[in-house]
């Protein structure tokens, strides 16, 4: 073997090793997020499928994030704190995206409690939730998957390298402020989505109280309970498409700028 050929093979081996190391760091971030991501990280998805999805996202993200990982790969930080920073960054991104799934669950719980349709042990999910929460959850996740969730998640991974650089721990104050803002936005969005049910329940109870005051001898409970159930189901049929479209729009806007502060 000539010296020139040996040098060329050595350089190729170095490039391959650098590529594998970069892919390893990307896999740490993607794999940590995959454990909690909506749709991809649900309990119903088998672990082997999650690993396959993490590898697939890694193959897509690694070439695009090569510039961000150049310094980390050059330092050869295989066993350095960079491993912890990548896992932490992936978990932060995945947890915040999971918040939007919790928005649907919270909105469904508020709506169910307002309309006396709560079934805390209803639904087919592993976690007990009202039937309305299960309906909102399945509908929202289906819409997100149909609207190109895999593309939006890939974009979020790429944006994460700008806000959470590899190899450095994020500032605790910045993460705390960002996390509190995202939780506050989640609760505000959940109440906004459930507002039609809350308003309808308020009007219903005021009307029922007025009727009971005017006719004390009338058993309003026997009349009001079936009426509330019927009105709740009718309202659910009417506003569910609107609620899911509002949620999907908010989710897509968030994925475009996951590390920005809510307006």
NORQUI-V367866 format. One record per backbone hydrogen bond with DSSP energy under -1.0 kcal/mol. CO is the residue of the C=O (numbers start at 1). NH is the residue of the N-H. If there is no record, write none. Layout:
BEGIN
((CO	NH) (CO	NH))
END
This chain:
BEGIN
((2	6) (3	7) (4	8) (5	9) (6	10) (7	11) (8	12) (9	13) (10	14) (11	15) (12	16) (13	17) (14	18) (15	19) (16	20) (17	21) (18	22) (19	23) (20	24) (21	25) (22	26) (23	27) (24	28) (25	29) (26	30) (27	31) (28	32) (29	33) (30	34) (33	36) (33	37) (37	41) (38	40) (42	45) (46	50) (47	51) (48	52) (49	53) (50	54) (51	55) (52	56) (53	57) (54	58) (55	59) (56	60) (57	61) (58	62) (61	65) (65	69) (69	73) (70	74) (71	75) (72	77) (76	78) (80	83) (81	85) (82	86) (83	87) (84	88) (85	89) (86	90) (87	91) (88	92) (89	93) (90	94) (91	95) (92	96) (93	97) (94	98) (95	99) (98	102) (99	103) (101	105) (102	106) (103	107) (104	108) (105	109) (106	110) (107	111) (108	112) (109	113) (110	114) (111	115) (112	117) (119	122) (122	129) (130	134) (131	135) (132	136) (133	137) (134	138) (135	139) (136	140) (137	141) (138	142) (139	143) (140	144) (141	145) (142	146) (143	147) (145	148) (148	152) (149	153) (150	154) (151	155) (152	156) (153	157) (154	158) (155	159) (156	160) (159	162) (159	163) (160	164) (165	168) (171	175) (172	176) (173	177) (174	178) (175	179) (176	180) (177	181) (178	182) (179	183) (180	184) (181	185) (182	186) (183	187) (184	188) (185	189) (186	190) (187	191) (188	192) (189	193) (190	194) (194	198) (195	199) (196	200) (197	201) (198	202) (199	203) (200	204) (201	205) (202	206) (203	207) (204	208) (205	209) (206	210) (207	211) (208	212) (209	213) (210	214) (211	215) (215	218) (218	220) (220	224) (221	225) (223	227) (224	228) (225	229) (226	230) (227	231) (228	232) (229	233) (230	234) (231	235) (232	236) (233	237) (234	238) (235	239) (236	240) (239	243) (240	244) (241	245) (242	246) (243	247) (244	248) (245	249) (246	250) (247	251) (248	252) (249	253) (250	254) (251	255) (252	256) (257	260))
END
